[in-house]
């Protein structure tokens, strides 16, 4: 049996099993006396880049020891085995890349990536803690900034349009660990539905999408690998390494 064209949208819930706190978790709701939503802005970076980088360095250190869980690994295996598959993530934690996902679109960027505020230099850097802080562009000597989408910034249009395209063409959309309320990401599975595709939802609770989807309730690191194991056998696909 030929597997369908599959598009996947992931959110913070997929990384909960890896111990990654969400941006708005009570534990991380305040850093020092600052609200994170006041620091993750272009205005804050212009005002005090050192302070913003201290915040991101702290976040990077909290993420440094996190490892992909079974849900990340299942998606990486889908990436390797399915001919028509694209992963779109709202997460910036880098766990999909660590798991081995190659065909991934990062809507909100990557906390392990930096870009220059002046020239076109970009780099991936997993050093924790960062030294120097704030980091300096090796090409032009200006400040680097986290290559993430801050509050008040638009998503990368090329990434967003690619995501729209794959969900429009998908015969099956998987929505994993996301509340399905933050747009434009929440619109993506609706594009699949509008084009008569099916949507499966993996979450610990029902969401506004649940009425139009088949929902698997429970931790993503349990429900998604279980579904994938069944489909892998049904589609006659061999597990990685076999």
MDAnalysis code that builds the backbone (N, CA, C; Angstrom):
import MDAnalysis as mda
import numpy as np

u = mda.Universe.empty(726, n_residues=242, atom_resindex=np.repeat(np.arange(242), 3), trajectory=True)
u.add_TopologyAttr("name", ["N", "CA", "C"] * 242)
u.add_TopologyAttr("resid", np.arange(1, 243))
u.add_TopologyAttr("resname", ["UNK", "UNK", "UNK", "UNK", "UNK", "UNK", "UNK", "UNK", "UNK", "UNK", "UNK", "UNK", "UNK", "UNK", "UNK", "UNK", "UNK", "UNK", "UNK", "UNK", "UNK", "UNK", "UNK", "UNK", "UNK", "UNK", "UNK", "UNK", "UNK", "UNK", "UNK", "UNK", "UNK", "UNK", "UNK", "UNK", "UNK", "UNK", "UNK", "UNK", "UNK", "UNK", "UNK", "UNK", "UNK", "UNK", "UNK", "UNK", "UNK", "UNK", "UNK", "UNK", "UNK", "UNK", "UNK", "UNK", "UNK", "UNK", "UNK", "UNK", "UNK", "UNK", "UNK", "UNK", "UNK", "UNK", "UNK", "UNK", "UNK", "UNK", "UNK", "UNK", "UNK", "UNK", "UNK", "UNK", "UNK", "UNK", "UNK", "UNK", "UNK", "UNK", "UNK", "UNK", "UNK", "UNK", "UNK", "UNK", "UNK", "UNK", "UNK", "UNK", "UNK", "UNK", "UNK", "UNK", "UNK", "UNK", "UNK", "UNK", "UNK", "UNK", "UNK", "UNK", "UNK", "UNK", "UNK", "UNK", "UNK", "UNK", "UNK", "UNK", "UNK", "UNK", "UNK", "UNK", "UNK", "UNK", "UNK", "UNK", "UNK", "UNK", "UNK", "UNK", "UNK", "UNK", "UNK", "UNK", "UNK", "UNK", "UNK", "UNK", "UNK", "UNK", "UNK", "UNK", "UNK", "UNK", "UNK", "UNK", "UNK", "UNK", "UNK", "UNK", "UNK", "UNK", "UNK", "UNK", "UNK", "UNK", "UNK", "UNK", "UNK", "UNK", "UNK", "UNK", "UNK", "UNK", "UNK", "UNK", "UNK", "UNK", "UNK", "UNK", "UNK", "UNK", "UNK", "UNK", "UNK", "UNK", "UNK", "UNK", "UNK", "UNK", "UNK", "UNK", "UNK", "UNK", "UNK", "UNK", "UNK", "UNK", "UNK", "UNK", "UNK", "UNK", "UNK", "UNK", "UNK", "UNK", "UNK", "UNK", "UNK", "UNK", "UNK", "UNK", "UNK", "UNK", "UNK", "UNK", "UNK", "UNK", "UNK", "UNK", "UNK", "UNK", "UNK", "UNK", "UNK", "UNK", "UNK", "UNK", "UNK", "UNK", "UNK", "UNK", "UNK", "UNK", "UNK", "UNK", "UNK", "UNK", "UNK", "UNK", "UNK", "UNK", "UNK", "UNK", "UNK", "UNK", "UNK", "UNK", "UNK", "UNK", "UNK", "UNK", "UNK", "UNK", "UNK", "UNK", "UNK", "UNK"])
u.atoms.positions = np.array([
    [0.844, -1.196, 0.000],
    [0.000, 0.000, 0.000],
    [0.879, 1.246, 0.000],
    [0.566, 2.185, -0.886],
    [1.368, 3.399, -0.994],
    [0.995, 4.388, 0.104],
    [1.979, 4.885, 0.851],
    [1.664, 5.883, 1.896],
    [1.124, 7.166, 1.263],
    [0.260, 7.885, 1.976],
    [-0.260, 9.160, 1.472],
    [0.784, 10.265, 1.591],
    [0.483, 11.398, 0.950],
    [1.294, 12.597, 1.167],
    [0.984, 13.119, 2.569],
    [2.031, 13.271, 3.386],
    [1.842, 13.607, 4.802],
    [2.521, 14.926, 5.126],
    [1.798, 15.790, 5.827],
    [2.354, 17.018, 6.391],
    [2.124, 16.971, 7.896],
    [3.096, 17.439, 8.647],
    [3.029, 17.384, 10.106],
    [3.254, 18.782, 10.672],
    [2.441, 19.142, 11.652],
    [2.630, 20.381, 12.403],
    [2.881, 20.016, 13.856],
    [3.998, 20.489, 14.425],
    [4.271, 20.218, 15.833],
    [4.345, 21.514, 16.628],
    [3.995, 21.389, 17.914],
    [4.056, 22.507, 18.846],
    [4.743, 22.091, 20.128],
    [4.644, 22.923, 21.138],
    [5.398, 22.731, 22.383],
    [5.097, 21.404, 23.058],
    [3.889, 20.866, 22.864],
    [3.512, 19.631, 23.536],
    [4.358, 18.440, 23.163],
    [4.939, 18.440, 21.966],
    [5.757, 17.287, 21.575],
    [7.054, 17.244, 22.378],
    [7.509, 18.390, 22.861],
    [8.764, 18.435, 23.609],
    [8.569, 18.333, 25.121],
    [7.314, 18.292, 25.561],
    [7.069, 18.193, 27.006],
    [7.690, 16.925, 27.578],
    [7.631, 15.828, 26.804],
    [8.205, 14.568, 27.255],
    [9.718, 14.581, 27.324],
    [10.340, 15.612, 26.766],
    [11.792, 15.785, 26.856],
    [12.166, 16.753, 27.961],
    [11.179, 17.179, 28.735],
    [11.439, 18.093, 29.835],
    [11.635, 19.533, 29.423],
    [11.179, 19.889, 28.229],
    [11.346, 21.256, 27.747],
    [10.188, 22.103, 28.249],
    [10.452, 23.162, 29.011],
    [9.361, 24.028, 29.468],
    [8.835, 24.865, 28.316],
    [7.536, 25.093, 28.273],
    [6.989, 25.975, 27.253],
    [7.338, 27.415, 27.601],
    [7.204, 28.270, 26.612],
    [7.574, 29.676, 26.773],
    [6.808, 30.321, 27.916],
    [5.562, 29.876, 28.111],
    [4.705, 30.513, 29.115],
    [4.538, 29.674, 30.382],
    [5.381, 28.666, 30.555],
    [5.299, 27.856, 31.766],
    [5.430, 28.723, 33.012],
    [4.766, 28.300, 34.079],
    [4.877, 29.041, 35.337],
    [6.327, 29.132, 35.781],
    [7.091, 28.034, 35.555],
    [8.485, 28.013, 35.993],
    [9.299, 29.075, 35.264],
    [8.937, 29.329, 33.997],
    [9.727, 30.272, 33.224],
    [8.989, 31.548, 32.899],
    [7.915, 31.842, 33.652],
    [7.087, 32.997, 33.319],
    [7.818, 34.317, 33.567],
    [8.760, 34.305, 34.502],
    [9.563, 35.502, 34.764],
    [11.033, 35.113, 34.778],
    [11.837, 35.886, 34.129],
    [13.292, 35.721, 34.198],
    [13.824, 36.981, 34.867],
    [14.478, 36.768, 36.020],
    [14.760, 37.897, 36.909],
    [13.417, 38.589, 37.183],
    [13.323, 39.875, 36.879],
    [12.034, 40.549, 37.085],
    [11.322, 40.798, 35.758],
    [11.817, 40.164, 34.676],
    [11.309, 40.483, 33.341],
    [10.312, 39.437, 32.859],
    [9.300, 39.903, 32.169],
    [8.400, 39.022, 31.432],
    [9.079, 38.658, 30.120],
    [9.199, 37.361, 29.787],
    [9.867, 36.977, 28.542],
    [9.295, 37.669, 27.302],
    [7.993, 37.954, 27.307],
    [7.405, 38.597, 26.140],
    [7.870, 40.039, 25.980],
    [8.468, 40.592, 27.027],
    [9.029, 41.933, 26.914],
    [10.469, 41.903, 26.398],
    [11.113, 40.737, 26.485],
    [12.499, 40.614, 26.056],
    [12.620, 40.080, 24.634],
    [11.676, 39.266, 24.207],
    [11.740, 38.645, 22.888],
    [11.135, 39.573, 21.839],
    [11.716, 40.768, 21.728],
    [11.219, 41.762, 20.778],
    [12.401, 42.489, 20.139],
    [12.224, 43.011, 18.933],
    [13.284, 43.828, 18.320],
    [13.579, 45.074, 19.129],
    [12.549, 45.661, 19.739],
    [12.739, 46.886, 20.515],
    [13.641, 46.631, 21.726],
    [13.423, 45.497, 22.411],
    [14.249, 45.163, 23.562],
    [15.699, 44.943, 23.146],
    [15.898, 44.320, 21.985],
    [17.259, 44.059, 21.520],
    [17.974, 45.356, 21.166],
    [17.252, 46.283, 20.552],
    [17.871, 47.577, 20.241],
    [18.230, 48.340, 21.520],
    [17.351, 48.224, 22.527],
    [17.551, 48.942, 23.790],
    [18.717, 48.366, 24.587],
    [18.747, 47.021, 24.687],
    [19.728, 46.385, 25.560],
    [20.048, 44.987, 25.027],
    [20.876, 44.899, 23.981],
    [21.171, 43.588, 23.396],
    [21.835, 42.627, 24.378],
    [22.644, 43.153, 25.296],
    [23.308, 42.273, 26.260],
    [22.285, 41.587, 27.163],
    [21.273, 42.325, 27.603],
    [20.233, 41.752, 28.459],
    [19.457, 40.679, 27.712],
    [19.078, 40.954, 26.473],
    [18.328, 39.973, 25.677],
    [19.168, 38.722, 25.467],
    [20.441, 38.894, 25.197],
    [21.302, 37.727, 24.993],
    [21.496, 36.948, 26.300],
    [21.530, 37.625, 27.439],
    [21.599, 36.905, 28.715],
    [20.384, 36.002, 28.877],
    [19.216, 36.526, 28.506],
    [17.980, 35.739, 28.574],
    [18.052, 34.520, 27.662],
    [18.509, 34.718, 26.416],
    [18.571, 33.596, 25.480],
    [19.669, 32.604, 25.856],
    [20.762, 33.094, 26.427],
    [21.817, 32.202, 26.895],
    [21.289, 31.324, 28.025],
    [20.483, 31.921, 28.907],
    [19.851, 31.156, 29.992],
    [18.915, 30.086, 29.428],
    [18.131, 30.456, 28.428],
    [17.218, 29.480, 27.821],
    [18.001, 28.358, 27.142],
    [19.066, 28.710, 26.436],
    [19.885, 27.712, 25.760],
    [20.504, 26.737, 26.768],
    [20.948, 27.253, 27.913],
    [21.527, 26.373, 28.920],
    [20.489, 25.417, 29.483],
    [19.246, 25.873, 29.610],
    [18.184, 24.990, 30.105],
    [17.841, 23.898, 29.101],
    [18.052, 24.196, 27.809],
    [17.728, 23.233, 26.751],
    [18.881, 22.294, 26.427],
    [20.087, 22.650, 26.838],
    [21.289, 21.979, 26.337],
    [21.284, 20.466, 26.559],
    [20.739, 20.009, 27.674],
    [20.761, 18.578, 27.987],
    [19.494, 17.847, 27.557],
    [18.541, 18.555, 26.969],
    [17.300, 17.910, 26.527],
    [17.569, 17.015, 25.330],
    [16.918, 15.865, 25.312],
    [17.100, 14.906, 24.227],
    [15.760, 14.616, 23.551],
    [15.791, 14.296, 22.255],
    [14.538, 13.955, 21.569],
    [13.857, 12.772, 22.244],
    [12.537, 12.822, 22.303],
    [11.791, 11.701, 22.858],
    [11.236, 10.829, 21.718],
    [10.435, 9.842, 22.077],
    [9.970, 8.869, 21.088],
    [9.132, 9.507, 19.983],
    [8.449, 10.604, 20.278],
    [7.657, 11.277, 19.244],
    [8.564, 11.948, 18.213],
    [9.620, 12.642, 18.684],
    [10.588, 13.227, 17.750],
    [11.217, 12.143, 16.883],
    [11.571, 11.025, 17.502],
    [12.241, 9.952, 16.776],
    [11.305, 9.300, 15.754],
    [10.026, 9.174, 16.102],
    [9.061, 8.630, 15.144],
    [8.948, 9.525, 13.921],
    [8.922, 10.841, 14.128],
    [8.834, 11.763, 13.002],
    [10.105, 11.728, 12.155],
    [11.254, 11.586, 12.802],
    [12.500, 11.476, 12.047],
    [12.501, 10.209, 11.194],
    [11.925, 9.138, 11.722],
    [11.852, 7.908, 10.941],
    [10.870, 8.050, 9.776],
    [9.764, 8.747, 10.002],
    [8.847, 9.036, 8.897],
    [9.562, 9.818, 7.807],
    [10.346, 10.791, 8.232],
    [11.119, 11.612, 7.293],
    [12.013, 10.722, 6.430],
    [12.629, 9.719, 7.059],
    [13.558, 8.850, 6.343],
    [12.853, 7.843, 5.434],
    [11.648, 7.419, 5.791],
    [11.005, 6.316, 5.087],
    [9.888, 6.721, 4.132],
    [9.256, 7.865, 4.378],
    [8.115, 8.254, 3.558],
    [8.562, 9.113, 2.380],
    [8.110, 8.802, 1.170],
    [8.566, 9.573, 0.006],
    [8.037, 10.995, -0.034],
    [6.816, 11.221, 0.446],
    [6.223, 12.562, 0.414],
    [5.834, 12.959, 1.831],
    [6.738, 13.669, 2.479],
    [6.595, 13.983, 3.902],
    [7.265, 15.319, 4.171],
    [6.593, 16.186, 4.923],
    [7.203, 17.446, 5.361],
    [6.781, 17.724, 6.795],
    [7.744, 18.104, 7.607],
    [7.501, 18.486, 8.996],
    [7.574, 20.000, 9.111],
    [6.557, 20.585, 9.730],
    [6.535, 22.018, 10.024],
    [6.448, 22.150, 11.538],
    [7.362, 22.893, 12.138],
    [7.337, 23.020, 13.593],
    [7.280, 24.474, 14.030],
    [6.560, 24.693, 15.118],
    [6.535, 26.001, 15.778],
    [7.627, 26.101, 16.841],
    [8.323, 25.002, 17.105],
    [9.297, 24.948, 18.188],
    [10.652, 25.479, 17.739],
    [11.376, 26.069, 18.682],
    [12.717, 26.555, 18.398],
    [13.771, 25.761, 19.164],
    [13.384, 24.646, 19.809],
    [14.278, 23.945, 20.730],
    [15.335, 23.081, 20.056],
    [15.225, 22.842, 18.746],
    [16.238, 22.075, 18.026],
    [16.135, 20.573, 18.160],
    [15.098, 20.053, 18.827],
    [15.017, 18.613, 19.072],
    [14.689, 17.816, 17.812],
    [13.957, 18.406, 16.885],
    [13.697, 17.687, 15.629],
    [15.001, 17.454, 14.869],
    [15.862, 18.455, 14.829],
    [17.154, 18.296, 14.147],
    [18.004, 17.249, 14.857],
    [18.020, 17.277, 16.194],
    [18.786, 16.281, 16.942],
    [18.266, 14.873, 16.683],
    [16.958, 14.743, 16.487],
    [16.359, 13.431, 16.233],
    [16.704, 12.909, 14.845],
    [17.078, 13.807, 13.940],
    [17.448, 13.384, 12.589],
    [16.491, 13.808, 11.499],
    [15.506, 14.647, 11.821],
    [14.582, 15.123, 10.786],
    [15.326, 16.014, 9.799],
    [15.198, 15.696, 8.528],
    [15.883, 16.457, 7.476],
    [14.936, 17.420, 6.765],
    [13.686, 16.977, 6.535],
    [12.736, 17.807, 5.787],
    [11.855, 18.583, 6.760],
    [12.450, 19.540, 7.437],
    [11.725, 20.300, 8.456],
    [11.730, 21.777, 8.111],
    [10.582, 22.413, 8.337],
    [10.435, 23.855, 8.180],
    [10.239, 24.446, 9.574],
    [11.022, 25.470, 9.894],
    [10.995, 26.056, 11.229],
    [10.281, 27.405, 11.162],
    [9.000, 27.417, 11.527],
    [8.197, 28.639, 11.421],
    [8.752, 29.762, 12.280],
    [9.231, 29.437, 13.467],
    [9.666, 30.461, 14.420],
    [11.176, 30.504, 14.595],
    [11.913, 29.798, 13.738],
    [13.362, 29.837, 13.811],
    [13.930, 28.771, 14.725],
    [15.184, 28.984, 15.138],
    [15.946, 27.977, 15.863],
    [16.808, 28.690, 16.899],
    [16.637, 28.336, 18.162],
    [17.382, 29.009, 19.223],
    [18.881, 28.730, 19.143],
    [19.274, 27.688, 18.420],
    [20.685, 27.341, 18.267],
    [21.303, 28.002, 17.036],
    [20.554, 28.842, 16.364],
    [21.054, 29.549, 15.181],
    [21.150, 31.040, 15.490],
    [22.096, 31.687, 14.825],
    [22.296, 33.123, 14.986],
    [22.451, 33.749, 13.609],
    [22.106, 35.017, 13.543],
    [22.360, 35.752, 12.300],
    [22.846, 37.150, 12.630],
    [23.620, 37.707, 11.707],
    [24.206, 39.017, 11.926],
    [23.149, 40.105, 11.769],
    [23.288, 41.152, 12.559],
    [22.364, 42.281, 12.457],
    [22.743, 43.223, 11.322],
    [23.871, 42.952, 10.661],
    [24.306, 43.833, 9.576],
    [24.496, 43.095, 8.254],
    [25.334, 42.045, 8.257],
    [25.641, 41.356, 7.002],
    [24.808, 40.083, 6.898],
    [25.140, 39.242, 5.920],
    [24.324, 38.050, 5.676],
    [24.851, 36.809, 6.395],
    [25.746, 36.981, 7.349],
    [26.317, 35.832, 8.054],
    [25.268, 35.147, 8.933],
    [25.249, 33.803, 8.836],
    [24.416, 32.981, 9.713],
    [25.260, 31.823, 10.202],
    [24.944, 31.323, 11.390],
    [25.669, 30.165, 11.911],
    [24.811, 29.421, 12.919],
    [25.120, 28.135, 13.083],
    [24.546, 27.334, 14.169],
    [25.611, 27.200, 15.248],
    [25.200, 27.355, 16.491],
    [26.141, 27.384, 17.591],
    [25.467, 26.789, 18.820],
    [25.995, 25.655, 19.305],
    [25.420, 24.991, 20.476],
    [26.269, 25.206, 21.726],
    [27.147, 26.182, 21.700],
    [27.982, 26.466, 22.871],
    [27.133, 27.003, 24.024],
    [27.315, 26.434, 25.196],
    [26.661, 26.951, 26.410],
    [27.652, 26.873, 27.565],
    [27.813, 27.935, 28.342],
    [27.292, 29.277, 28.059],
    [28.053, 29.917, 26.908],
    [27.434, 30.906, 26.301],
    [28.056, 31.596, 25.180],
    [29.222, 32.467, 25.651],
    [30.268, 32.472, 24.855],
    [31.423, 33.318, 25.143],
    [32.034, 33.736, 23.807],
    [32.040, 35.027, 23.476],
    [31.603, 36.160, 24.304],
    [30.086, 36.306, 24.317],
    [29.613, 37.082, 25.229],
    [28.197, 37.387, 25.347],
    [28.051, 38.907, 25.490],
    [27.386, 39.571, 24.554],
    [26.722, 39.007, 23.388],
    [27.718, 38.586, 22.307],
    [27.322, 37.633, 21.455],
    [28.221, 37.146, 20.408],
    [28.394, 38.169, 19.284],
    [29.560, 38.083, 18.649],
    [29.943, 39.038, 17.613],
    [30.082, 38.320, 16.270],
    [29.663, 38.969, 15.205],
    [29.786, 38.409, 13.865],
    [31.262, 38.269, 13.479],
    [31.680, 37.074, 13.051],
    [33.086, 36.898, 12.671],
    [33.439, 37.563, 11.339],
    [32.421, 37.965, 10.566],
    [32.687, 38.583, 9.270],
    [32.809, 40.100, 9.353],
    [31.877, 40.735, 10.095],
    [31.870, 42.204, 10.075],
    [32.032, 42.839, 11.450],
    [32.018, 42.032, 12.513],
    [32.240, 42.567, 13.841],
    [31.020, 43.162, 14.516],
    [29.852, 43.115, 13.858],
    [28.622, 43.609, 14.489],
    [27.997, 42.511, 15.354],
    [26.945, 42.879, 16.054],
    [26.285, 41.921, 16.939],
    [25.544, 40.847, 16.135],
    [25.600, 39.632, 16.657],
    [24.702, 38.578, 16.196],
    [23.431, 38.639, 17.038],
    [22.351, 38.141, 16.480],
    [21.095, 38.016, 17.214],
    [20.587, 36.587, 17.073],
    [19.730, 36.133, 17.998],
    [19.129, 34.809, 17.824],
    [18.326, 34.771, 16.527],
    [18.465, 33.679, 15.780],
    [17.733, 33.554, 14.518],
    [16.361, 32.946, 14.797],
    [15.563, 33.719, 15.544],
    [14.203, 33.329, 15.904],
    [13.270, 34.481, 15.535],
    [11.984, 34.166, 15.470],
    [10.986, 35.199, 15.185],
    [10.512, 35.779, 16.509],
    [10.749, 37.060, 16.686],
    [10.355, 37.738, 17.920],
    [8.936, 38.286, 17.809],
    [8.352, 38.614, 18.957],
    [7.054, 39.289, 18.970],
    [7.171, 40.585, 18.166],
    [6.213, 40.799, 17.282],
    [6.234, 41.985, 16.441],
    [6.915, 41.777, 15.102],
    [7.516, 40.615, 14.896],
    [8.160, 40.304, 13.624],
    [7.294, 39.340, 12.814],
    [7.373, 39.446, 11.508],
    [6.628, 38.554, 10.619],
    [7.382, 37.243, 10.451],
    [6.638, 36.177, 10.224],
    [7.276, 34.913, 9.877],
    [7.977, 35.057, 8.536],
    [9.015, 34.248, 8.341],
    [9.698, 34.217, 7.053],
    [8.695, 33.815, 5.976],
    [8.401, 34.687, 4.999],
    [7.355, 34.363, 4.025],
    [7.663, 33.128, 3.194],
    [8.923, 32.891, 2.872],
    [9.268, 31.709, 2.080],
    [8.947, 30.429, 2.848],
    [9.256, 30.420, 4.150],
    [8.955, 29.252, 4.982],
    [7.447, 29.077, 5.119],
    [6.738, 30.184, 5.354],
    [5.289, 30.103, 5.534],
    [4.598, 29.638, 4.258],
    [4.987, 30.175, 3.116],
    [4.359, 29.774, 1.853],
    [4.640, 28.310, 1.545],
    [5.841, 27.857, 1.856],
    [6.156, 26.433, 1.661],
    [5.267, 25.573, 2.554],
    [5.084, 25.997, 3.803],
    [4.222, 25.259, 4.725],
    [2.785, 25.218, 4.212],
    [2.276, 26.350, 3.747],
    [0.924, 26.371, 3.177],
    [0.808, 25.372, 2.032],
    [1.811, 25.380, 1.168],
    [1.780, 24.524, -0.020],
    [1.723, 23.050, 0.356],
    [2.564, 22.617, 1.323],
    [2.584, 21.191, 1.644],
    [1.301, 20.765, 2.353],
    [0.699, 21.646, 3.152],
    [-0.555, 21.271, 3.808],
    [-1.722, 21.291, 2.824],
    [-1.678, 22.160, 1.848],
    [-2.714, 22.137, 0.809],
    [-2.665, 20.842, 0.011],
    [-1.472, 20.340, -0.233],
    [-1.314, 19.137, -1.049],
    [-1.398, 17.843, -0.250],
    [-1.332, 17.953, 1.075],
    [-1.300, 16.749, 1.910],
    [-2.617, 15.989, 1.846],
    [-2.500, 14.681, 1.783],
    [-3.681, 13.816, 1.918],
    [-3.950, 13.507, 3.386],
    [-2.913, 13.605, 4.212],
    [-3.040, 13.352, 5.643],
    [-2.180, 14.365, 6.393],
    [-2.795, 15.066, 7.351],
    [-2.062, 16.012, 8.198],
    [-2.043, 15.481, 9.628],
    [-0.871, 15.522, 10.239],
    [-0.719, 15.161, 11.647],
    [-0.452, 16.435, 12.430],
    [-1.233, 16.659, 13.471],
    [-1.071, 17.842, 14.311],
    [-0.675, 17.345, 15.698],
    [0.563, 17.645, 16.098],
    [1.164, 16.984, 17.251],
    [1.564, 17.998, 18.316],
    [0.887, 17.953, 19.457],
    [1.297, 18.756, 20.601],
    [1.124, 20.250, 20.431],
    [0.085, 20.659, 19.727],
    [-0.157, 22.095, 19.572],
    [-1.621, 22.400, 19.846],
    [-1.865, 23.573, 20.402],
    [-3.214, 23.949, 20.821],
    [-4.131, 24.289, 19.659],
    [-3.567, 24.493, 18.481],
    [-4.345, 24.795, 17.272],
    [-5.133, 26.095, 17.403],
    [-4.571, 27.073, 18.125],
    [-5.254, 28.359, 18.261],
    [-4.388, 29.538, 17.810],
    [-3.093, 29.323, 17.621],
    [-2.197, 30.421, 17.252],
    [-2.035, 30.449, 15.737],
    [-2.486, 31.542, 15.139],
    [-2.390, 31.685, 13.683],
    [-1.101, 32.416, 13.334],
    [-0.537, 32.142, 12.137],
    [-1.106, 31.381, 11.023],
    [-0.912, 29.872, 11.102],
    [-0.140, 29.359, 12.073],
    [0.105, 27.917, 12.112],
    [-1.190, 27.119, 12.222],
    [-2.146, 27.619, 13.006],
    [-3.397, 26.887, 13.204],
    [-4.200, 26.741, 11.914],
    [-3.905, 27.572, 10.923],
    [-4.610, 27.491, 9.653],
    [-4.152, 26.309, 8.810],
    [-2.939, 25.820, 9.052],
    [-2.352, 24.819, 8.164],
    [-3.190, 23.546, 8.042],
    [-3.599, 22.894, 9.151],
    [-4.424, 21.688, 8.984],
    [-5.773, 21.979, 8.351],
    [-6.274, 23.206, 8.486],
    [-7.539, 23.556, 7.841],
    [-7.396, 23.529, 6.325],
    [-6.205, 23.849, 5.820],
    [-5.966, 23.779, 4.373],
    [-6.072, 22.345, 3.886],
    [-5.581, 21.406, 4.686],
    [-5.713, 19.992, 4.321],
    [-7.169, 19.574, 4.295],
    [-7.929, 19.995, 5.302],
    [-9.351, 19.666, 5.349],
    [-10.102, 20.266, 4.170],
    [-9.774, 21.510, 3.813],
    [-10.448, 22.173, 2.692],
    [-10.213, 21.444, 1.375],
    [-9.103, 20.741, 1.279],
    [-8.777, 19.995, 0.065],
    [-9.089, 18.511, 0.210],
    [-10.015, 18.210, 1.149],
    [-10.579, 16.869, 1.339],
    [-9.568, 15.864, 1.885],
    [-8.526, 16.351, 2.538],
    [-7.615, 15.461, 3.233],
    [-8.107, 15.181, 4.649],
    [-7.405, 14.320, 5.349],
    [-7.758, 13.948, 6.718],
    [-6.747, 14.529, 7.697],
    [-7.213, 14.763, 8.930],
    [-6.346, 15.314, 9.973],
    [-6.400, 14.407, 11.196],
    [-5.219, 14.059, 11.697],
    [-5.090, 13.337, 12.953],
    [-4.435, 14.266, 13.965],
    [-4.967, 14.262, 15.168],
    [-4.472, 15.149, 16.224],
    [-3.939, 14.307, 17.378],
    [-2.731, 14.639, 17.836],
    [-2.111, 13.951, 18.967],
    [-1.869, 14.991, 20.049],
    [-2.600, 14.869, 21.164],
    [-2.504, 15.890, 22.201],
    [-3.003, 15.317, 23.516],
    [-2.693, 16.001, 24.598],
    [-3.158, 15.551, 25.906],
    [-4.562, 16.055, 26.211],
    [-5.072, 16.960, 25.389],
    [-6.426, 17.483, 25.583],
    [-7.025, 17.841, 24.230],
    [-8.327, 17.968, 24.216],
    [-8.998, 18.345, 22.985],
    [-8.766, 19.839, 22.709],
    [-8.825, 20.206, 21.433],
    [-8.563, 21.579, 21.004],
    [-9.677, 22.012, 20.050],
    [-9.664, 23.265, 19.598],
    [-10.663, 23.685, 18.611],
    [-10.639, 22.862, 17.321],
    [-9.525, 22.178, 17.053],
    [-9.427, 21.357, 15.848],
    [-10.084, 19.991, 16.010],
    [-10.324, 19.585, 17.251],
    [-10.721, 18.207, 17.528],
    [-12.002, 17.783, 16.825],
    [-12.942, 18.696, 16.673],
    [-14.212, 18.334, 16.046],
    [-14.041, 17.902, 14.598],
    [-12.999, 18.410, 13.945],
    [-12.781, 18.084, 12.535],
    [-11.691, 17.041, 12.345],
    [-11.103, 16.562, 13.439],
    [-9.973, 15.636, 13.353],
    [-10.275, 14.346, 14.094],
    [-9.476, 13.338, 13.816],
    [-9.443, 12.142, 14.650],
    [-8.386, 12.383, 15.710],
    [-8.798, 12.356, 16.972],
    [-7.910, 12.778, 18.050],
    [-7.426, 11.589, 18.867],
    [-6.114, 11.548, 19.100],
    [-5.489, 10.546, 19.959],
    [-5.062, 11.264, 21.234],
    [-5.783, 11.025, 22.319],
    [-5.503, 11.708, 23.577],
    [-4.435, 10.962, 24.366],
    [-3.489, 11.728, 24.899],
    [-2.423, 11.148, 25.705],
    [-1.107, 11.813, 25.374],
    [-0.049, 11.460, 26.077],
    [1.263, 12.034, 25.782],
    [1.690, 11.710, 24.355],
    [2.193, 12.714, 23.651],
    [2.583, 12.515, 22.249],
    [3.646, 11.438, 22.098],
    [4.542, 11.343, 23.085],
    [5.621, 10.369, 22.985],
    [5.125, 8.933, 23.123],
    [3.850, 8.765, 23.485],
    [3.238, 7.438, 23.527],
    [2.298, 7.212, 22.351],
    [1.421, 8.177, 22.092],
    [0.392, 7.968, 21.067],
    [0.942, 8.004, 19.646],
    [1.848, 8.927, 19.360],
    [2.354, 9.039, 17.988],
    [3.195, 7.836, 17.574],
    [4.175, 7.371, 18.387],
    [4.927, 6.181, 17.984],
    [4.043, 4.946, 17.819],
    [2.996, 4.835, 18.640],
    [2.097, 3.687, 18.514],
    [1.366, 3.733, 17.172],
    [0.851, 4.899, 16.808],
    [0.176, 5.044, 15.506],
    [1.153, 4.765, 14.370],
    [2.365, 5.308, 14.471],
    [3.342, 5.148, 13.408],
    [3.738, 3.681, 13.232],
    [3.891, 2.935, 14.319],
    [4.251, 1.522, 14.223],
    [3.193, 0.741, 13.452],
    [1.925, 1.079, 13.706],
    [0.836, 0.401, 12.985],
    [0.860, 0.756, 11.498],
    [1.051, 2.031, 11.195],
    [1.045, 2.460, 9.797],
    [2.283, 1.978, 9.047],
    [3.415, 1.944, 9.732],
    [4.640, 1.458, 9.100],
    [4.459, 0.010, 8.642],
    [3.820, -0.798, 9.481],
    [3.557, -2.190, 9.110],
    [2.526, -2.263, 7.983],
    [1.473, -1.448, 8.092],
    [0.415, -1.451, 7.073],
    [0.950, -1.054, 5.701],
    [1.885, -0.100, 5.685],
    [2.431, 0.396, 4.413],
    [3.649, -0.398, 3.947],
    [4.035, -1.417, 4.712],
    [5.138, -2.280, 4.305],
    [6.484, -1.584, 4.335],
    [6.680, -0.698, 5.303],
    [7.936, 0.026, 5.412],
    [8.828, -0.644, 6.455],
    [10.126, -0.656, 6.188],
    [11.064, -1.293, 7.112],
    [11.620, -0.265, 8.079],
    [11.639, -0.637, 9.342],
    [12.134, 0.258, 10.380],
    [13.591, 0.596, 10.099],
    [13.978, 1.823, 10.437],
    [15.350, 2.271, 10.212],
    [16.333, 1.297, 10.848],
    [17.409, 1.008, 10.095],
    [18.445, 0.129, 10.607],
    [18.168, -1.328, 10.400],
    [17.043, -1.695, 9.765],
    [16.725, -3.103, 9.541],
    [16.824, -3.422, 8.049],
])
